[in-house]
Amino acid sequence: MDVALMRALMGLIKDRNGTYYAQRRVPQRLQEAVARVLISGRDRQVFLKKSLGTKSLKAANVAATHVLANFDRTLADAEVLLKERPVIPSLTDAQIKRMAESYYAARLANDEWERQEGTGSEPVFQSVAKQLSAAGIDYRTPFAVGELPEAGLSDREIYKRKDTLEFELAIVPPALARGDITVIKEELDLPLALPGRKLAHKRH
């Protein structure tokens, strides 16, 4: 096929630098569940988006096939979270292994997403700084004000991630040493939901 006549697959877009991305809008009813599947830290996930790492339409169409299939799996996992799940008293070793693998994969995927797309907070920070400057209000920040990063995380986002990690390390290990799992309840609820079953909570 003539390259000039080649069409992009549905869901392919270009960023300002001409790099192709795969993008799919998440149905409204699944947005909360998708955010949980991705462990994104957001209340809702409106779009699924991933860089294809190429400016070539032909290469982007090839790479997008795999990425869009992953989007489908994410949406399918979100559908599972919405379904009524039978309560089971305990988990088998195989179920525990599957949960751990799913949770680990989701955390890695979310980390990759943030490193490519940012955490979503930088545009807000830059917008506020711009408004303050326009209003003539004096402010101080140790972080750069101006253009958004061309790709990935800003210095401020890196600092914020590090600060969050230090806070969690100070709180979570001591709580778990006491047997207090409430500090990781959300993290536990997601992998428990992925197999399509609900584990009965009980105290020993």
N, C-alpha and C positions, 0 to 999 in steps of 0.2 A: 504494500500500500504506500502511496506517496505520502511522505511525512507531512506535507502541507495539508493533506486531506484527512490526516489522522485525527480522531476525536478523543478527547479526554474521557475516561470513565466517569460516570456519575459520582460526585463526591470529591473530585479532585479540584484543588484551588492552588493559586500561586500566592506566595508572600511578596513583600515589596522588593525582594532581591531576585525574584523569579524562580525560587525553589518551590517545587510542588509539595503539597500537603494532601493527605487524605482526611476528609472531614465528614462527619455524619451527625445530624441533629438528633438528640435523644428525645423520644416521645415524652410528653409532659408527665404522663403517669409513671414513667420509669426513671425520671431524673433523680429522685431521692435514692432509689435502689441502686442505680448505676454509681452514684457517688460512694455508696457503701461498698459495692463490689471493687471499685478502684482504690478504696481506702484513701480518698483524695483529701479528706479533711474539710470538704465543702458540704454545705447542706444539699446542694443540687449539682448535677453535672448536666449542663445544657447541651454541650457538644462533645463528641469524641473526635480528637484531632491528633495526627501524628505526621511528622516530617518524613518525606520519602527520600530526602537527601540527594535529590537530583534536579537539574533544570531541563532534562530531556523528557519530552512527553512520552516517547516510546518506553524508556526505562521506568518512568513514573507509572504508566499503565500496568507494567509487569509487577512492580513492587506493590502497587495498590491492591492487587488481588489478595495477597496474604494479609495485609493490614486490615482490609475491609472484612475479611473472614474473622480476624480477631475481634473486630467491632461487633460482629454478629454473636460471637461467643460471650462477650461482655453483656450484651443485651439479653441473651438467653439466661445468663446467671442472674441478671436483675429480675427477670420474669420469675425465676425460682423463689426469690426472696418475697415476692408478692403472694405466692400461693400458700394455702393452709398446709402446714407441715405436721405430720404425725409426731407425737411426743414419744421419745424412746428413753429408757432408764439409763443406758450407758452406751459407750462407743466401743467398736471393735478396734483392734490394732490397725487394720487396713483403713478404717474410716479416719482414725487419728492421723495416719500418714498422709492420706489424701487431703485432709484439712490443712496440715502443716505445709504441704507442697503448694496448695492453692493460695494460702495466706502469703507465703514467701514470694510466689510469683507475682501476686498483686502488689506487694510492697515494692518489688523491683520495678514493675511497670510504672507505678506511681512516681518513683524516684526518677526514672528515665523521662517521664512526661514533664516533671517539674524542671529538670535540667535542660530540656529542649524548649519548653514553652514558658517557663517561669511559674511562680506560685499564684500569679494573678493579683498580687498586692502592689507590685511596682507601678502599674499605670495609675492606681489610686494615689500613691505617694507622690508621683510626679505631677498629677493633676492638682493636688492640694498645694504643692509647692508653687506651681504656676499661678494659681489663684491668689496666694498670699503675696507673691511678687507683684502681680498686677494691681493688687489693692494697696501696695506700698507698705505692707506689714513686715516688720523685721523678724527674722527667724534664724535659728542656727541648726544645722544638721551636719554630721560628719560624713554624710553620703553625697554622692554626685547628683546634681540637679541639672536636668536638661533632656537629652534624648533617651529613649528607652534602649536597653541593650539590643543589639542586632539579633542576638539569639541567646538562649540560656538565662542563667540567673544573674542578677545584679549583685554588687558587693553588699548592698543592704539585705537582700534576700538570703545570701550566704550567712551573714551575721545573724539574721533572725532564725535560720535553721539551727545554727550552732547554739544560740541562746535557748531555743526550745529543747534541744537535746540535753543540754546541761540541766535544765529545769526537770525534765522527765527522769534523768538519772538520779537526781536528788530525791525525787518523790517515789518513784515506782519500786526500786529494789527494796527499800525498807518496808514498804507496804506489803509486798509479796512475801517477805521474810516473816511477816506476822500472819500470813494466810489471807490477807485482804485483797481479793481479786477485783474489788469494785473499781480500782484505778485503771484496770484494763478491760472493763466490761464491754465497751464498744468493740475493742479488738477481738474479744472472745466471741461476741455474738455473730460477727460476720462469718468466720470460718465454720461456725456451727450451723449456719443457715445454708451454706453452699451445697452440702450434700442433699438438701431437700428434706431434712429432718430437724426436729427441735428437741434439744436435750433437756430433760427435766432437771431443774435447779434444786439442789437440796443441800442442807448443812449436815456435816458429820459430827 
